[in-house]
Amino acid sequence: MATRFHITESSDGLRALVQHDMRSWERILTAGVAGACMGLASSYFLPGHWWVIVFSVVLIASFAASFQRKHVELRITKVEFFTRGNYGMKFRLGQAVCTSDVRWLEFHGGSGSEIPEEGQGLYAVTTQGNACLLPYVTEQDAGQLIQEIEKKFPSMAERWRLESAYGNNFLSLGIGGSR
């Protein structure tokens, strides 16, 4: 399993891209469960041994589909954070968070290991709760992205500094010493 993270800058904003490959056991389990479900359903509805053919085709197709790399792209402008990718339905359709609703950014982590966990990533604390902006990133990657946002949009960062629960230390997320 590998996760790649990359930040690029444009004239009007930033773009952060995360690509994540599934673990081998996740691929096998996904294909097995999809194939078993389809095999059971087709054995009930199809006469004779047609269910074996359907089961085999679905098993091969779902195993091949499990090799698809998950990717999520976050575009940051002075007016919004826009996340799109193939990680969950809300990211497939695209998720926009207005910068005026964001109180501060923070990293939500799992077990603290180097391996990204599902649910781990960069989150925006908004007036209505938390919104995942970029899943799979590590604590170090989240900190790097927050620093890039501060450089690109200093007025946005200053407003967050006033509202943050971390005080003036919000950019380092309260970790790794003060700034």
C-alpha positions as CSV (number, residue, x, y, z in Angstrom):
1,M,0.0,0.0,0.0
2,A,1.3,3.4,-0.9
3,T,0.0,6.9,-0.5
4,R,1.4,9.8,-2.5
5,F,0.8,13.4,-1.7
6,H,1.6,16.4,-3.9
7,I,0.9,20.2,-3.6
8,T,1.0,22.6,-6.6
9,E,0.5,26.3,-6.7
10,S,-1.4,28.3,-9.3
11,S,-2.1,32.0,-9.7
12,D,-5.4,31.8,-7.9
13,G,-4.9,29.0,-5.4
14,L,-3.4,25.7,-4.4
15,R,-4.1,22.1,-5.5
16,A,-3.3,19.1,-3.2
17,L,-3.6,15.6,-4.7
18,V,-3.5,12.4,-2.7
19,Q,-3.3,9.0,-4.4
20,H,-3.9,5.9,-2.3
21,D,-3.5,2.2,-3.3
22,M,-5.5,-0.5,-1.4
23,R,-3.7,-3.2,0.6
24,S,-3.5,-6.7,-1.1
25,W,-5.8,-8.3,1.5
26,E,-8.4,-5.5,1.0
27,R,-8.4,-6.2,-2.7
28,I,-8.9,-9.9,-2.2
29,L,-11.6,-9.4,0.4
30,T,-13.5,-6.9,-1.7
31,A,-13.4,-9.2,-4.7
32,G,-14.4,-12.3,-2.7
33,V,-17.4,-10.6,-1.0
34,A,-18.7,-9.1,-4.3
35,G,-18.3,-12.4,-6.0
36,A,-19.9,-14.4,-3.2
37,C,-22.9,-12.0,-3.1
38,M,-23.4,-12.2,-6.8
39,G,-22.9,-16.0,-6.9
40,L,-25.6,-16.5,-4.3
41,A,-28.0,-14.2,-6.0
42,S,-27.3,-15.7,-9.5
43,S,-27.6,-19.3,-8.1
44,Y,-31.1,-18.5,-6.9
45,F,-32.3,-16.7,-10.1
46,L,-30.4,-18.6,-12.9
47,P,-31.2,-22.1,-13.9
48,G,-28.5,-24.9,-14.1
49,H,-24.9,-23.9,-13.9
50,W,-25.2,-20.4,-15.3
51,W,-24.5,-19.1,-11.8
52,V,-21.0,-20.4,-12.0
53,I,-20.2,-18.4,-15.1
54,V,-21.8,-15.2,-13.6
55,F,-19.9,-15.8,-10.3
56,S,-16.6,-16.2,-12.2
57,V,-17.1,-13.1,-14.3
58,V,-18.1,-10.9,-11.3
59,L,-15.2,-12.3,-9.2
60,I,-12.7,-11.4,-12.0
61,A,-14.4,-8.0,-12.6
62,S,-14.5,-7.0,-9.0
63,F,-10.9,-8.1,-8.4
64,A,-9.8,-6.0,-11.4
65,A,-11.8,-3.0,-10.1
66,S,-10.1,-3.3,-6.7
67,F,-6.8,-2.3,-8.4
68,Q,-8.2,1.1,-9.1
69,R,-6.2,3.7,-7.3
70,K,-8.2,6.0,-4.9
71,H,-7.4,9.6,-5.6
72,V,-8.7,12.8,-4.0
73,E,-8.0,16.4,-5.2
74,L,-8.4,19.4,-3.0
75,R,-8.5,22.8,-4.7
76,I,-8.1,25.8,-2.5
77,T,-9.0,29.4,-3.5
78,K,-9.7,32.4,-1.5
79,V,-13.5,31.6,-1.5
80,E,-13.7,27.8,-1.1
81,F,-12.2,24.4,-0.5
82,F,-13.4,22.0,-3.2
83,T,-12.7,18.3,-2.8
84,R,-13.3,15.8,-5.6
85,G,-12.2,12.2,-6.1
86,N,-13.2,8.6,-6.0
87,Y,-13.2,8.2,-2.3
88,G,-16.8,8.0,-1.1
89,M,-20.0,9.3,-2.7
90,K,-19.6,12.9,-1.4
91,F,-16.2,13.3,-3.0
92,R,-17.4,11.7,-6.3
93,L,-20.0,14.4,-6.6
94,G,-17.7,17.1,-5.2
95,Q,-17.7,18.8,-1.9
96,A,-17.4,22.5,-1.4
97,V,-16.7,24.3,1.9
98,C,-16.8,28.1,1.9
99,T,-13.7,29.6,3.5
100,S,-16.0,32.0,5.4
101,D,-17.5,29.0,7.2
102,V,-14.1,27.5,8.2
103,R,-13.0,28.4,11.7
104,W,-9.6,26.5,11.4
105,L,-8.0,23.4,9.9
106,E,-6.8,20.4,11.9
107,F,-5.5,16.9,11.4
108,H,-7.6,13.9,12.6
109,G,-5.5,10.8,13.0
110,G,-6.0,7.2,13.7
111,S,-3.5,5.1,15.7
112,G,-0.6,7.4,15.1
113,S,1.2,4.9,12.8
114,E,2.7,5.8,9.5
115,I,0.0,3.9,7.6
116,P,-3.0,6.1,6.8
117,E,-6.2,4.8,8.3
118,E,-9.7,5.4,6.8
119,G,-11.0,8.6,8.4
120,Q,-7.5,10.0,8.8
121,G,-6.9,13.3,7.1
122,L,-7.1,17.0,7.0
123,Y,-10.4,18.4,8.3
124,A,-12.0,21.9,8.4
125,V,-13.7,22.8,11.6
126,T,-16.7,24.8,10.5
127,T,-19.6,26.5,12.1
128,Q,-21.7,23.4,11.6
129,G,-19.1,20.7,12.6
130,N,-16.1,19.0,10.9
131,A,-15.7,18.4,7.1
132,C,-13.0,16.1,5.7
133,L,-11.1,18.1,3.1
134,L,-8.4,15.6,2.3
135,P,-8.4,11.9,3.4
136,Y,-5.3,9.6,3.8
137,V,-2.8,12.4,4.4
138,T,-0.4,12.0,7.3
139,E,0.1,14.5,10.1
140,Q,3.2,15.8,8.4
141,D,1.4,16.2,5.1
142,A,-1.5,18.0,6.7
143,G,1.0,20.4,8.5
144,Q,2.8,21.1,5.2
145,L,-0.5,21.9,3.4
146,I,-1.7,24.2,6.2
147,Q,1.6,26.1,6.0
148,E,1.3,26.4,2.2
149,I,-2.3,27.8,2.7
150,E,-0.9,30.3,5.3
151,K,1.7,31.5,2.8
152,K,-0.8,31.8,-0.1
153,F,-3.7,33.3,1.9
154,P,-2.3,35.2,4.9
155,S,-5.6,37.0,5.6
156,M,-7.5,33.7,5.8
157,A,-4.8,32.3,8.2
158,E,-5.1,35.4,10.4
159,R,-8.8,35.0,10.7
160,W,-8.3,31.3,11.7
161,R,-5.8,32.3,14.3
162,L,-8.4,34.4,16.0
163,E,-11.0,31.7,16.1
164,S,-8.8,28.6,16.6
165,A,-9.0,26.5,19.7
166,Y,-5.2,26.1,19.4
167,G,-4.6,29.9,19.7
168,N,-1.6,31.2,17.7
169,N,-0.4,27.6,17.4
170,F,-3.2,26.5,15.1
171,L,-1.0,26.0,12.1
172,S,1.1,23.3,13.7
173,L,-2.1,21.8,15.1
174,G,-0.9,22.0,18.6
175,I,1.9,19.5,17.9
176,G,5.6,19.7,17.5
177,G,6.2,22.8,19.6
178,S,5.1,26.4,19.1
179,R,5.7,28.6,16.2
